[in-house]
């Protein structure tokens, strides 16, 4: 279940990042307004993916934040082409550690 949850979080983060990146391209980089259509679809996918998680919404949002941080840094590296610093890596590790702590309590939730 841990791997499934982690992969679902990563897919959710990618959907959110794409949904926000495309309007950024339109607003700041001179992209076509047509980018807003796949952006809206990506954000709808993001919301649907969030609804698939097995925990209460507040716990999902809290745990998702850690994965979002790490995924956003991966985006920075591989899409934007910017090298990550040791502090970026440390921040991602801390965020993912927090996510792991929150997710580990899901089976004990009441």
C-alpha positions as CSV (number, residue, x, y, z in Angstrom):
1,X,0.0,0.0,0.0
2,X,2.9,2.4,0.7
3,X,4.2,2.2,-2.9
4,X,0.7,2.6,-4.3
5,X,0.2,5.7,-2.1
6,X,3.5,7.1,-3.0
7,X,2.9,6.7,-6.7
8,X,-0.5,8.2,-6.4
9,X,1.0,11.2,-4.6
10,X,3.6,11.6,-7.4
11,X,0.9,11.4,-10.1
12,X,-1.2,14.0,-8.2
13,X,1.8,16.3,-7.8
14,X,2.6,16.1,-11.5
15,X,-1.0,16.9,-12.5
16,X,-1.0,19.9,-10.2
17,X,2.4,21.2,-11.4
18,X,1.4,20.8,-15.1
19,X,-1.9,22.5,-14.4
20,X,0.0,25.5,-13.0
21,X,2.9,25.4,-15.4
22,X,0.9,25.8,-18.5
23,X,-0.8,29.0,-17.5
24,X,2.6,30.3,-16.4
25,X,3.8,29.6,-19.9
26,X,0.9,31.6,-21.3
27,X,1.2,34.5,-18.8
28,X,5.0,34.9,-18.5
29,X,6.5,33.2,-21.6
30,X,4.1,34.3,-24.4
31,X,2.5,30.9,-24.9
32,X,-0.9,30.4,-26.5
33,X,-4.1,30.9,-24.5
34,X,-4.9,27.4,-25.8
35,X,-2.6,26.2,-23.0
36,X,-5.4,26.9,-20.6
37,X,-7.5,24.0,-21.8
38,X,-5.0,21.2,-21.0
39,X,-4.2,23.2,-17.8
40,X,-7.8,23.0,-16.7
41,X,-7.9,19.3,-17.5
42,X,-4.7,18.7,-15.6
43,X,-6.1,20.5,-12.5
44,X,-9.3,18.5,-12.8
45,X,-7.2,15.3,-12.8
46,X,-5.3,16.6,-9.8
47,X,-8.5,17.0,-7.8
48,X,-9.8,13.6,-8.9
49,X,-6.4,11.9,-7.9
50,X,-6.6,13.6,-4.5
51,X,-10.0,12.0,-4.0
52,X,-8.6,8.5,-4.5
53,X,-6.5,8.6,-1.3
54,X,-7.8,6.4,1.6
55,X,-7.4,8.9,4.4
56,X,-9.3,12.0,5.7
57,X,-8.8,15.0,3.4
58,X,-6.7,17.0,5.9
59,X,-4.3,14.1,6.3
60,X,-4.1,13.6,2.6
61,X,-3.3,17.3,2.0
62,X,-0.7,17.3,4.8
63,X,1.1,14.2,3.5
64,X,0.7,15.3,-0.1
65,X,2.7,18.5,0.7
66,X,5.9,16.5,1.3
67,X,5.6,14.7,-2.0
68,X,4.7,17.9,-3.8
69,X,7.9,19.6,-2.5
70,X,10.1,16.7,-3.8
71,X,8.2,16.5,-7.1
72,X,8.5,20.3,-7.6
73,X,12.3,20.0,-7.1
74,X,12.5,17.2,-9.6
75,X,10.6,19.4,-12.0
76,X,13.0,22.2,-11.3
77,X,15.9,19.9,-12.2
78,X,14.5,18.0,-15.2
79,X,12.1,20.5,-16.8
80,X,13.7,23.8,-15.9
81,X,17.2,22.4,-16.1
82,X,18.4,23.9,-12.8
83,X,20.9,22.0,-10.7
84,X,19.7,21.2,-7.2
85,X,21.7,22.3,-4.2
86,X,22.5,20.2,-1.0
87,X,19.8,22.3,0.7
88,X,17.3,21.4,-1.9
89,X,18.0,17.7,-1.4
90,X,17.9,18.2,2.4
91,X,14.6,20.0,2.2
92,X,13.1,17.3,0.0
93,X,14.3,14.6,2.4
94,X,12.8,16.4,5.4
95,X,9.5,17.0,3.6
96,X,9.3,13.3,2.5
97,X,10.1,12.3,6.1
98,X,7.2,14.3,7.3
99,X,5.0,12.7,4.7
100,X,6.1,9.2,5.8
101,X,5.3,10.0,9.4
102,X,1.8,11.2,8.5
103,X,1.0,8.3,6.2
104,X,2.2,5.7,8.8
105,X,-0.6,6.9,11.1
106,X,-3.3,6.3,8.5
107,X,-4.0,2.8,9.5
108,X,-4.5,3.9,13.1
109,X,-6.8,6.8,12.3
110,X,-10.1,7.0,14.0
